[in-house]
């Protein structure tokens, strides 16, 4: 996107911030600094700075003269206010758009169904030795407009399909689509619409940009008629970043990286690391510095997070797993013989269950199931697991019973990877993950 900051600021005197979440408030604070009148559109009123006024999202008429709209990702594109804005030729920007207008550094973009946050954090961590003046943000924690005016070398942005769908083309120096699986279909409607939102991360006319994806995604969704550099990672011999799990290494054309001291568990995290390495190499990070940083990465909470080890039992918190694809990615590292306990539960998304059922039939697993998922998942899981499926009402009951079961089956892992949304019993996946860790620690203290 090539909109100059000074030209942009001359086009409007007031901005309607549609959605009062963190990204909307961040954009409002930024534009307020430049003397713009700022109005909030939302279901709930927020008093005072940075807002000069408030409008309900049910309003039937608005004064659009000399205005722009900054749309939050959660607002559906077909909302009547946005339709009215387009009919009146009012510019609609995303918070990411606003950040790009004010940012003078280079941007690395990360998207995909699963692994976005981990990969974004990994890229930032791997490049810090060579490019310490860099930051990570976007969908990951810190809105772009919080730091877009800083004089940075690189911004590493996690971008959701909602953010990409809303945004203009972004001039990335490098980007990735990690993977794709059914998710957010309540918003996008079809898998093709979801894919098209993800593909907006690509700029087909920029020959200098580097696009990185997995061998699996490259085969499944081949990109044609492109003019940029394309690289891939995986377990195929001719790939650009070859994952050698048994040898504890990842081999690129520049270097063979040891993964022996990489803290994150699971084959899916080796894929995230391989992608991050290619992105780091592509922007000029030195391989020896990348290797140094691999050893010091600590991971993110709630994302295949190592909690603790009790005897032989390793406890893993993967509360960020809110769909089947994410949960199954984590299970790829468990062989047929390794005994483990898997905790599922919450609000299921509209996904085909057969991939989960097929994988679980090949594992030495006891599954705990709780929450709303019981009503639709208990029967198909019972059909393949029999007595190895245990149903409980809530997570506390699951954790209380799981230690006893782990001793009986000599389990090696206790994996909390719900594969469902959290909203039946929790505010979000963070609260759910923290509750799981608290329950584990209390159970240990009582034993």
C-alpha positions as CSV (number, residue, x, y, z in Angstrom):
1,X,0.0,0.0,0.0
2,X,1.5,3.3,-1.1
3,X,-0.4,6.1,0.6
4,X,1.7,8.9,1.9
5,X,1.1,9.9,5.5
6,X,0.8,13.6,4.8
7,X,-1.6,13.0,1.9
8,X,-3.7,10.7,4.0
9,X,-4.1,13.2,6.9
10,X,-5.3,15.9,4.5
11,X,-8.2,13.8,3.3
12,X,-10.4,13.9,6.4
13,X,-11.2,15.8,9.5
14,X,-13.0,13.1,11.5
15,X,-12.7,9.4,11.9
16,X,-15.3,6.9,12.9
17,X,-13.8,4.0,14.8
18,X,-16.1,1.0,14.2
19,X,-15.4,-1.3,17.1
20,X,-14.0,-0.3,20.5
21,X,-11.6,-3.2,21.0
22,X,-7.8,-2.8,21.4
23,X,-7.1,-2.3,17.7
24,X,-9.8,0.3,17.4
25,X,-8.8,2.3,20.5
26,X,-5.1,2.1,19.3
27,X,-6.0,3.6,15.9
28,X,-8.1,6.2,17.6
29,X,-5.2,7.3,19.9
30,X,-2.9,7.6,16.9
31,X,-5.3,9.7,14.8
32,X,-6.2,11.9,17.7
33,X,-2.6,13.0,18.0
34,X,-3.0,14.7,14.6
35,X,-6.0,16.8,15.6
36,X,-8.7,14.6,14.1
37,X,-12.2,14.3,15.6
38,X,-12.7,10.8,16.7
39,X,-16.1,9.1,17.1
40,X,-16.8,5.5,18.3
41,X,-19.3,3.3,16.7
42,X,-20.1,0.3,18.9
43,X,-22.8,-1.5,20.9
44,X,-21.3,-0.2,24.1
45,X,-20.5,3.5,24.9
46,X,-16.9,4.4,25.9
47,X,-16.7,7.8,27.6
48,X,-13.9,10.3,27.2
49,X,-10.5,10.2,25.5
50,X,-9.7,9.4,22.8
51,X,-13.3,9.7,21.6
52,X,-15.2,13.0,21.0
53,X,-18.5,11.3,20.6
54,X,-20.4,8.0,20.4
55,X,-22.8,6.4,17.9
56,X,-24.7,3.2,18.3
57,X,-24.0,0.5,15.7
58,X,-27.8,0.5,15.1
59,X,-27.9,4.1,13.9
60,X,-29.7,4.6,10.6
61,X,-28.1,7.9,9.5
62,X,-24.6,9.3,9.7
63,X,-22.9,12.5,8.6
64,X,-20.0,11.2,6.3
65,X,-18.6,14.5,5.1
66,X,-14.8,14.7,5.4
67,X,-14.8,11.3,7.1
68,X,-13.1,8.0,7.1
69,X,-14.1,4.7,8.9
70,X,-11.5,2.5,10.7
71,X,-13.1,-0.9,10.8
72,X,-12.2,-3.4,13.5
73,X,-11.7,-7.0,12.4
74,X,-14.7,-8.4,14.3
75,X,-17.2,-6.2,12.4
76,X,-18.8,-8.1,9.5
77,X,-18.1,-6.4,6.1
78,X,-21.8,-6.5,5.2
79,X,-22.9,-4.3,8.2
80,X,-25.4,-1.7,7.1
81,X,-23.1,1.2,8.2
82,X,-20.3,-0.1,6.0
83,X,-22.7,-0.5,3.1
84,X,-23.9,3.1,3.6
85,X,-20.2,4.3,3.7
86,X,-19.4,2.6,0.4
87,X,-22.5,4.0,-1.2
88,X,-21.3,7.5,-0.1
89,X,-17.7,6.8,-1.2
90,X,-16.4,7.0,2.3
91,X,-12.9,5.4,2.6
92,X,-12.9,2.3,4.9
93,X,-9.6,1.4,6.4
94,X,-8.4,-1.4,8.7
95,X,-6.3,-0.8,11.7
96,X,-3.5,-2.5,9.8
97,X,-4.0,-0.1,6.9
98,X,-3.5,2.8,9.2
99,X,-0.4,1.3,10.7
100,X,1.1,0.8,7.2
101,X,0.5,4.4,6.3
102,X,2.5,5.6,9.2
103,X,5.3,2.9,9.2
104,X,8.6,3.5,7.4
105,X,10.3,0.2,8.1
106,X,9.9,-3.2,6.4
107,X,7.1,-5.7,7.2
108,X,7.1,-9.5,7.5
109,X,3.6,-11.0,7.4
110,X,2.5,-14.3,9.0
111,X,-0.9,-15.9,8.5
112,X,-2.4,-19.4,8.4
113,X,-5.1,-21.3,10.3
114,X,-2.7,-22.6,13.1
115,X,0.7,-21.6,14.3
116,X,0.5,-17.9,13.5
117,X,1.4,-16.6,17.0
118,X,4.2,-19.0,17.6
119,X,5.8,-18.4,14.2
120,X,5.4,-14.6,14.5
121,X,7.2,-14.7,17.9
122,X,9.8,-17.1,16.5
123,X,10.6,-14.9,13.5
124,X,11.0,-11.8,15.8
125,X,13.2,-13.8,18.2
126,X,15.4,-15.3,15.5
127,X,16.1,-11.9,13.8
128,X,16.8,-10.0,17.1
129,X,20.5,-10.6,17.1
130,X,21.0,-9.0,13.6
131,X,18.0,-6.6,13.7
132,X,17.5,-5.6,17.4
133,X,15.4,-2.6,16.4
134,X,12.4,-4.8,15.4
135,X,9.0,-5.6,17.0
136,X,6.2,-8.1,16.7
137,X,2.5,-7.5,16.8
138,X,-0.7,-7.3,14.9
139,X,-3.1,-10.1,15.8
140,X,-0.5,-11.1,18.4
141,X,-0.9,-9.0,21.4
142,X,0.1,-5.5,20.4
143,X,-1.9,-3.6,17.7
144,X,0.3,-2.3,14.8
145,X,-0.8,1.3,15.4
146,X,0.7,1.2,18.9
147,X,4.2,1.1,17.4
148,X,3.9,2.0,13.7
149,X,5.5,5.4,14.2
150,X,8.7,4.0,15.7
151,X,11.8,3.9,13.5
152,X,12.1,0.2,13.2
153,X,14.0,-2.1,10.9
154,X,11.2,-4.7,10.8
155,X,7.7,-5.2,12.0
156,X,6.7,-8.9,12.2
157,X,2.9,-9.0,12.0
158,X,0.6,-11.9,12.7
159,X,-2.5,-11.4,10.5
160,X,-5.8,-13.1,10.8
161,X,-8.1,-13.8,7.9
162,X,-10.4,-11.0,9.2
163,X,-7.5,-8.5,9.2
164,X,-6.4,-9.5,5.7
165,X,-10.0,-9.4,4.4
166,X,-10.3,-5.8,5.6
167,X,-6.9,-4.5,4.5
168,X,-5.5,-3.1,1.3
169,X,-2.5,-4.8,-0.4
170,X,0.4,-4.7,2.0
171,X,4.0,-4.2,0.8
172,X,5.7,-7.1,2.7
173,X,9.3,-7.9,2.2
174,X,8.5,-11.5,3.1
175,X,5.4,-13.4,4.1
176,X,4.0,-16.8,4.8
177,X,0.8,-18.8,4.7
178,X,1.5,-21.6,7.1
179,X,-1.5,-23.9,6.5
180,X,-5.2,-23.9,5.8
181,X,-8.0,-25.8,7.5
182,X,-11.7,-25.1,8.1
183,X,-12.1,-22.2,10.5
184,X,-14.1,-19.0,10.9
185,X,-16.6,-20.3,8.3
186,X,-19.4,-18.6,10.3
187,X,-17.8,-15.3,8.9
188,X,-16.4,-16.4,5.5
189,X,-19.2,-18.8,4.6
190,X,-17.1,-21.1,2.4
191,X,-13.5,-22.5,2.4
192,X,-12.9,-20.7,-0.9
193,X,-13.8,-17.3,0.7
194,X,-11.5,-18.2,3.7
195,X,-8.7,-19.0,1.3
196,X,-9.2,-15.8,-0.7
197,X,-8.8,-13.8,2.5
198,X,-5.6,-15.6,3.3
199,X,-4.2,-15.1,-0.2
200,X,-4.5,-11.3,0.2
201,X,-1.1,-11.6,2.0
202,X,0.4,-12.1,-1.5
203,X,1.3,-9.3,-3.9
204,X,1.5,-10.9,-7.3
205,X,3.3,-7.8,-8.8
206,X,6.2,-7.5,-6.4
207,X,9.2,-9.6,-7.8
208,X,11.3,-8.8,-4.8
209,X,9.0,-10.3,-2.2
210,X,9.6,-13.7,-0.7
211,X,6.6,-16.0,-0.1
212,X,7.1,-19.1,2.1
213,X,4.8,-22.0,2.8
214,X,4.8,-25.7,3.6
215,X,5.3,-28.4,1.0
216,X,1.8,-29.6,1.8
217,X,0.1,-26.2,1.3
218,X,2.1,-25.6,-1.9
219,X,0.8,-28.8,-3.4
220,X,-2.7,-28.3,-2.1
221,X,-3.0,-24.6,-3.2
222,X,-0.5,-24.1,-6.0
223,X,0.1,-20.4,-6.7
224,X,0.2,-19.6,-10.4
225,X,1.2,-16.6,-12.5
226,X,3.3,-15.1,-9.7
227,X,6.3,-12.9,-10.0
228,X,7.8,-13.3,-6.5
229,X,10.3,-15.7,-4.9
230,X,8.6,-18.8,-3.5
231,X,10.2,-21.2,-1.0
232,X,8.8,-24.0,1.1
233,X,9.5,-26.1,4.2
234,X,8.7,-29.7,5.1
235,X,10.1,-33.3,4.9
236,X,10.6,-33.6,1.1
237,X,14.2,-33.8,0.1
238,X,14.2,-30.9,-2.4
239,X,12.4,-28.5,0.0
240,X,14.1,-25.2,1.0
241,X,14.1,-26.1,4.7
242,X,14.2,-29.8,5.3
243,X,12.9,-31.0,8.6
244,X,15.0,-34.0,9.9
245,X,13.2,-34.9,13.1
246,X,15.2,-38.0,13.9
247,X,18.4,-36.1,13.4
248,X,17.2,-33.1,15.5
249,X,18.0,-30.7,12.7
250,X,16.6,-28.4,10.0
251,X,18.7,-28.1,6.8
252,X,18.5,-25.1,4.5
253,X,20.7,-24.2,1.5
254,X,22.7,-22.0,3.8
255,X,23.1,-24.0,7.1
256,X,22.1,-27.1,9.0
257,X,20.4,-25.9,12.2
258,X,20.4,-28.0,15.4
259,X,16.9,-28.3,17.0
260,X,18.2,-30.4,19.9
261,X,17.7,-27.5,22.4
262,X,14.5,-26.2,20.8
263,X,12.1,-25.9,23.7
264,X,8.8,-26.4,21.9
265,X,7.4,-29.9,21.6
266,X,5.7,-31.5,18.6
267,X,6.4,-31.9,14.9
268,X,4.1,-29.0,14.1
269,X,6.4,-26.7,16.0
270,X,9.4,-27.9,14.0
271,X,7.4,-26.8,10.9
272,X,6.8,-23.4,12.5
273,X,10.5,-23.2,13.3
274,X,11.5,-24.2,9.7
275,X,9.2,-21.4,8.3
276,X,10.7,-18.9,10.8
277,X,14.2,-19.8,9.8
278,X,13.5,-19.3,6.1
279,X,11.9,-15.9,6.8
280,X,14.8,-14.9,9.0
281,X,17.3,-16.0,6.3
282,X,15.4,-14.2,3.6
283,X,15.7,-10.8,5.3
284,X,19.5,-11.2,6.0
285,X,19.8,-12.7,9.4
286,X,23.1,-14.7,9.7
287,X,22.7,-18.5,10.2
288,X,25.0,-18.6,13.3
289,X,22.9,-15.9,15.0
290,X,19.7,-17.7,14.1
291,X,21.1,-20.9,15.6
292,X,22.0,-19.0,18.8
293,X,18.5,-17.6,19.1
294,X,16.8,-21.0,18.5
295,X,18.3,-22.2,21.8
296,X,16.9,-19.3,23.8
297,X,13.3,-19.2,22.5
298,X,10.9,-19.9,25.4
299,X,7.6,-20.3,23.5
300,X,4.2,-18.7,24.2
301,X,1.8,-19.5,26.9
302,X,-1.2,-21.7,26.0
303,X,0.4,-22.9,22.7
304,X,1.7,-26.4,23.3
305,X,3.2,-24.9,26.5
306,X,5.3,-27.2,28.7
307,X,3.8,-26.9,32.2
308,X,5.8,-29.4,34.2
309,X,6.9,-33.0,34.6
310,X,5.7,-35.2,37.4
311,X,7.7,-38.4,37.4
312,X,7.4,-39.7,33.8
313,X,4.3,-37.6,33.1
314,X,4.8,-34.4,31.0
315,X,1.9,-32.0,31.2
316,X,1.3,-29.7,28.2
317,X,-1.2,-26.8,28.0
318,X,-2.4,-26.2,24.4
319,X,-5.5,-24.2,25.3
320,X,-4.9,-22.1,22.1
321,X,-6.1,-25.2,20.2
322,X,-9.6,-24.0,19.2
323,X,-10.2,-26.3,16.2
324,X,-9.5,-29.8,15.1
325,X,-6.7,-29.0,12.7
326,X,-4.7,-27.4,15.5
327,X,-5.2,-30.3,17.9
328,X,-4.3,-32.9,15.2
329,X,-1.2,-31.0,14.3
330,X,0.0,-31.5,17.9
331,X,-0.8,-35.2,17.8
332,X,1.5,-35.8,14.8
333,X,4.4,-36.1,17.2
334,X,2.8,-39.0,19.2
335,X,3.6,-42.5,17.8
336,X,1.4,-45.5,18.0
337,X,3.0,-46.9,21.2
338,X,3.3,-43.8,23.4
339,X,0.5,-43.8,26.0
340,X,-1.0,-40.4,26.6
341,X,-4.1,-38.6,27.9
342,X,-5.9,-36.1,25.7
343,X,-8.4,-33.6,27.0
344,X,-11.0,-32.3,24.6
345,X,-13.9,-29.9,25.2
346,X,-15.7,-26.6,24.8
347,X,-17.8,-25.4,21.9
348,X,-17.1,-27.4,18.7
349,X,-16.7,-25.6,15.4
350,X,-18.4,-26.8,12.2
351,X,-15.8,-29.3,11.1
352,X,-15.7,-32.8,9.8
353,X,-14.9,-35.2,12.6
354,X,-13.5,-38.1,10.5
355,X,-9.9,-36.8,10.5
356,X,-9.9,-36.8,14.3
357,X,-11.5,-40.2,14.5
358,X,-9.1,-41.7,12.1
359,X,-6.0,-40.4,14.0
360,X,-7.3,-41.3,17.4
361,X,-7.8,-44.9,16.3
362,X,-4.1,-45.1,15.7
363,X,-3.0,-43.8,19.1
364,X,-2.5,-45.3,22.5
365,X,-4.8,-42.7,24.1
366,X,-7.4,-42.1,26.8
367,X,-9.6,-39.1,25.9
368,X,-11.4,-36.9,28.4
369,X,-14.3,-34.9,27.0
370,X,-16.2,-32.1,28.7
371,X,-18.4,-29.1,28.0
372,X,-20.8,-28.5,25.1
373,X,-18.8,-30.9,22.9
374,X,-20.2,-33.8,24.8
375,X,-23.6,-33.6,23.1
376,X,-22.2,-34.0,19.6
377,X,-18.8,-35.7,20.1
378,X,-19.5,-38.4,22.7
379,X,-21.1,-40.9,20.4
380,X,-18.6,-40.9,17.6
381,X,-15.7,-40.9,20.0
382,X,-17.3,-43.7,22.1
383,X,-17.7,-45.8,18.9
384,X,-13.9,-45.9,18.3
385,X,-12.6,-45.5,21.9
386,X,-15.1,-47.5,24.0
387,X,-14.0,-47.3,27.7
388,X,-11.0,-45.1,26.7
389,X,-13.4,-42.2,26.5
390,X,-14.2,-40.6,29.8
391,X,-16.9,-37.8,30.0
392,X,-16.9,-35.2,32.6
393,X,-18.9,-32.0,33.2
394,X,-16.1,-29.5,33.5
395,X,-12.3,-29.2,33.5
396,X,-11.9,-29.5,37.2
397,X,-13.5,-32.9,37.2
398,X,-11.2,-33.9,34.3
399,X,-8.0,-32.9,36.0
400,X,-9.0,-34.5,39.3
401,X,-9.5,-37.8,37.5
402,X,-6.7,-37.6,34.9
403,X,-3.9,-38.2,37.4
404,X,-5.4,-41.4,38.6
405,X,-5.9,-42.6,35.0
406,X,-2.4,-41.6,34.0
407,X,-0.9,-43.8,36.8
408,X,-3.0,-46.8,35.7
409,X,-2.0,-46.5,32.0
410,X,1.6,-45.4,32.7
411,X,0.9,-42.3,30.6
412,X,3.9,-40.3,29.3
413,X,1.9,-37.1,28.5
414,X,-1.2,-35.3,29.7
415,X,-2.2,-33.0,26.8
416,X,-4.8,-30.3,27.2
417,X,-5.6,-29.5,23.6
418,X,-9.4,-28.8,23.6
419,X,-10.0,-28.4,19.8
420,X,-13.0,-26.2,20.6
421,X,-13.8,-22.6,21.4
422,X,-13.8,-21.8,25.1
423,X,-16.9,-19.7,25.5
424,X,-19.2,-22.2,27.1
425,X,-17.3,-22.0,30.3
426,X,-14.6,-19.3,29.9
427,X,-14.1,-15.8,28.6
428,X,-11.3,-16.9,26.2
429,X,-8.6,-19.5,25.7
430,X,-6.2,-17.6,28.0
431,X,-8.5,-17.9,30.9
432,X,-9.1,-21.6,30.1
433,X,-5.4,-22.3,29.9
434,X,-4.7,-20.5,33.1
435,X,-7.4,-22.5,34.9
436,X,-6.0,-25.7,33.6
437,X,-2.5,-24.9,35.0
438,X,-4.0,-23.8,38.3
439,X,-6.0,-27.0,38.6
440,X,-2.8,-29.0,37.8
441,X,-0.8,-27.2,40.4
442,X,-3.5,-27.5,43.1
443,X,-3.9,-31.2,42.4
444,X,-0.1,-31.7,42.8
445,X,-0.1,-29.7,46.1
446,X,-2.8,-31.9,47.5
447,X,-1.1,-35.2,46.5
